[in-house]
Amino acid sequence: MSDTKKTNDIWTSRWNDRYSNDEFAYGEEPNIYLKENLCKLPVGTILFPAEGEGRNTVFAAKIGWTVTAFDISNEGQKKAFKLAEKNNVLIDYQVGELETLNFKAEQFDAIALIYAHFPANIKSQYHKILDKYLKVNGIIIFEAFSKKHIDYVTANEKVGGPKDIESLFSIEEIKANFSNYETIELEEKEIQLSEGLFHNGTGSVIRFVGRKTTNR
C-alpha cells in the first residue's frame, strides 16, 4: 500500500468516525463568516469542498444558490442529505477525492473553503485545482485555522483544528495559492468559535475573500 493511500484511508476513517454520531459535529447552522459574505453576492453556482455534514451547503441552497459539495466521508454525505431533507432543499453532494471528481473548468460562480483542512502535502495543490473550476470574476470565501492556532489548540482541544502546523495556513500561503485574485479581504484574526461539538473556544484563523481576475 502506498504512503498516499495509507494517508487517505486514515483520513477517511477519521471523518467517517466523527460524522457517524446522531449529533452534528459542527452544528446545523452555517459558519458565520460564510453567511455574512455569501449574502452579499448574487446567487449562482457554488462549490463546497470538504463539506462534512452539509451545514453550509444547506444554508446556501436555502437562499437560492445551486450547490455542489464533496467530501471523502460517506457518513458526512448521509448527514448532509438528512439536513437537506429537514430544510426542504436539494443539494448535489459527491463522495471522493478531488482529482477523481468530474468538475468542469469555470463551472462555478463561487467556491467556499470553510475549514477545508486538506492533508499538508496536497493542500496547495488542491487550491490550484479548485481555482480552475471557478469562473473569471468568481469569488472564493475562505476561513480556516492559521499557523498561530497551534498554540490555541494545544491549550484547549475543544476549539478543534489540526495539531500539526503544516496543515494550518498562513497569509503568505493564501497569497501564493491564489495569486491570480484581487484581494477583497485577507486577515489573520483571533475569533470565538461556537460550532457544534468540536469548534468551541478561542482560535486563530485566516479569513480571505478574493475575486478571480485571470486564469493561470
MARMARKOL-239542 format. One record per residue (C-alpha): residue in three letters; x negated, y negated, z negated. Coordinates in steps of 0.02 Angstrom, whole numbers, plus 50000, padded with zeros to 5 digits. Each point is the difference from the previous one (the first is absolute). Example, Ala and Ser with C-alpha at 12.3 -4.5 7.8 and 13.67 -1.06 7.14 Angstrom:
<sites>
    aa       x       y       z
   ala   49385   50225   49610
   ser   49931   49828   50033
</sites>
This chain:
<sites>
    aa       x       y       z
   met   50000   50000   50000
   ser   49930   49829   50047
   asp   49970   49866   49869
   thr   50129   49889   50088
   lys   50133   50136   49992
   lys   49961   50032   49816
   thr   50020   49814   49964
   asn   50164   49993   50097
   asp   50069   50153   49910
   ile   49955   49928   49830
   trp   50085   49835   50042
   thr   50156   50087   50068
   ser   50016   50108   49844
   arg   49974   49849   49887
   trp   50138   49898   50080
   asn   50121   50145   50017
   asp   49978   50031   49814
   arg   50030   49818   49957
   tyr   50157   49986   50106
   ser   50078   50167   49951
   asn   50086   49933   49843
   asp   50177   49933   49998
   glu   49944   49827   49946
   phe   49924   49884   50130
   ala   49814   49981   49965
   tyr   49996   49815   50044
   gly   50183   49961   49977
   glu   50139   49971   50125
   glu   49977   49812   50019
   pro   49886   49928   50135
   asn   49830   49928   49963
   ile   50021   49816   49956
   tyr   49865   49935   50117
   leu   50072   50098   50146
   lys   50176   49938   49963
   glu   49946   49818   49990
   asn   49907   50006   50165
   leu   50114   50113   50101
   cys   50148   49887   49966
   lys   49907   49856   50085
   leu   49988   50094   50166
   pro   50126   50028   50139
   val   50057   50181   49995
   gly   49923   50122   50123
   thr   49904   50163   49996
   ile   49887   50041   49853
   leu   49883   50141   49952
   phe   49967   50055   49820
   pro   49842   50108   49985
   ala   49978   50106   49843
   glu   50179   49960   49952
   gly   50024   50125   49860
   glu   50180   50010   49939
   gly   50070   49866   50116
   arg   50040   49854   49886
   asn   49928   49871   50120
   thr   50066   50082   50159
   val   50176   50008   49930
   phe   49994   49817   49950
   ala   49943   49950   50175
   ala   50139   50102   50079
   lys   50129   49920   49885
   ile   49953   49825   50064
   gly   50009   50052   50182
   trp   49828   50063   50051
   thr   49977   50153   50110
   val   49883   50100   49889
   thr   49873   50137   50028
   ala   49895   50076   49861
   phe   49875   50139   49976
   asp   49912   50089   49859
   ile   49909   50164   49972
   ser   50126   50054   49867
   asn   50153   50105   50041
   glu   50063   49965   49824
   gly   49986   49813   50031
   gln   50101   50018   50160
   lys   50137   50096   49908
   lys   50014   49862   49870
   ala   50001   49865   50135
   phe   50144   50083   50093
   lys   50093   50017   49834
   leu   49976   49814   49964
   ala   50051   49953   50176
   glu   50160   50101   49984
   lys   50038   49919   49833
   asn   49983   49828   50083
   asn   50092   50047   50160
   val   49856   49964   50118
   leu   49906   50101   50130
   ile   49810   50014   50002
   asp   49876   50087   50113
   tyr   49877   50085   49882
   gln   49866   50117   50067
   val   49881   50113   49906
   gly   49822   50016   50060
   glu   49831   49916   50013
   leu   49993   49842   50103
   glu   49897   50071   50143
   thr   50127   50141   50025
   leu   50151   49885   50020
   asn   50057   49934   50168
   phe   50017   49814   49972
   lys   49978   49889   50152
   ala   49890   49850   50032
   glu   50086   49838   49947
   gln   50154   50094   49939
   phe   50033   49897   49844
   asp   50037   49819   49955
   ala   49932   50024   49824
   ile   49901   50124   49897
   ala   50012   50007   49810
   leu   49853   50073   49905
   ile   50060   50007   49821
   tyr   49879   50095   49887
   ala   49948   50103   50151
   his   49839   50064   49922
   phe   49935   50120   50131
   pro   49844   50103   49958
   ala   49846   49890   49996
   asn   49917   50081   50151
   ile   50146   49961   50116
   lys   50084   49843   49933
   ser   49916   49875   50117
   gln   50021   50117   50148
   tyr   50185   50015   49961
   his   50020   49811   49993
   lys   49924   49986   50174
   ile   50113   50137   50068
   leu   50153   49917   49925
   asp   49950   49835   50080
   lys   50026   50079   50171
   tyr   50182   50036   49958
   leu   50039   49818   49956
   lys   50056   49878   50133
   val   49899   49843   50032
   asn   50077   49867   49885
   gly   50058   50141   49886
   ile   49980   49988   49811
   ile   49904   50105   49873
   ile   50060   49993   49820
   phe   49873   50078   49882
   glu   49989   50024   49812
   ala   49881   50124   49919
   phe   49880   50010   49855
   ser   49837   49903   50009
   lys   49829   50064   49951
   lys   50015   49902   49837
   his   50147   50112   49957
   ile   49880   50138   49948
   asp   49979   49908   49834
   tyr   50189   49983   49977
   val   50041   50184   50033
   thr   49855   50055   49889
   ala   50075   49898   49858
   asn   50181   50051   50036
   glu   50039   50153   50105
   lys   50185   49954   50002
   val   49966   49861   50125
   gly   49956   50133   50129
   gly   49887   49992   50152
   pro   49844   50091   50058
   lys   49859   50027   49876
   asp   49861   49999   50130
   ile   49943   49829   50056
   glu   49978   50053   50183
   ser   50189   50026   50016
   leu   50033   49823   49938
   phe   49997   49846   50111
   ser   49903   49838   50013
   ile   50042   49839   50091
   glu   49847   50030   50109
   glu   50067   50171   50055
   ile   50169   49928   50046
   lys   49918   49860   50101
   ala   49894   50129   50093
   asn   50141   50125   50029
   phe   50120   49866   50062
   ser   49877   49882   50084
   asn   50119   49969   50146
   tyr   50131   49922   49885
   glu   50049   49825   49950
   thr   49998   49998   49810
   ile   50163   49937   49927
   glu   49952   50053   49825
   leu   49852   50094   49928
   glu   49961   50002   49816
   glu   49941   50108   49856
   lys   50118   49981   49854
   glu   50037   50067   49827
   ile   50183   50053   49992
   gln   50121   50087   49882
   leu   50072   50161   50070
   ser   50162   50084   49947
   glu   50037   50128   50134
   gly   50074   50166   49944
   leu   49895   50122   49899
   phe   49827   49969   50071
   his   49974   49813   50028
   asn   50014   49916   49830
   gly   49887   49867   49930
   thr   49872   49872   50056
   gly   49904   50036   50159
   ser   49895   49916   50133
   val   50060   50001   50180
   ile   49957   49937   50172
   arg   50146   49916   50087
   phe   49995   49966   50186
   val   50122   49938   50130
   gly   49928   49986   50174
   arg   50061   49967   50177
   lys   49918   50101   50139
   thr   49930   49880   50128
   thr   49918   50120   50126
   asn   49974   50183   50035
   arg   49826   50062   49958
</sites>
